[in-house]
């Protein structure tokens, strides 16, 4: 395997993408692999967004906001959309999040992995 140059390493990242059907809305969304910065933002969110019972509020919505992109690769959502994404049916959120977790090497128990448990 050839050694990468600095430029090849920094500019060669394309990331994996996968289309997820959302028949409830009559279409699909593109889910992508997160950048290191996006993954750090997600992990920070998970560590800091617990309610009094220990549940992570908005985890699915944050993951969807960080991984859903338009056809040109631009983000579909921003941080202001998270509260609206919280209102989507859990079945849709879970379907999209399952793909996002797989593309990003996260187990179903990602928050426990992040905490080091």
HELIX and SHEET records of a PDB file:
HELIX    1   1 UNK A    6  UNK A   11  1                                   6    
HELIX    2   2 UNK A   23  UNK A   25  5                                   3    
HELIX    3   3 UNK A   36  UNK A   48  1                                  13    
HELIX    4   4 UNK A   59  UNK A   67  1                                   9    
HELIX    5   5 UNK A   79  UNK A   81  5                                   3    
HELIX    6   6 UNK A   82  UNK A   85  1                                   4    
HELIX    7   7 UNK A   90  UNK A  103  1                                  14    
HELIX    8   8 UNK A  110  UNK A  115  1                                   6    
SHEET    1   A 3 UNK A  17  UNK A  22  0                                        
SHEET    2   A 3 UNK A  27  UNK A  32 -1                                        
SHEET    3   A 3 UNK A  68  UNK A  69 -1                                        
END                                                                             
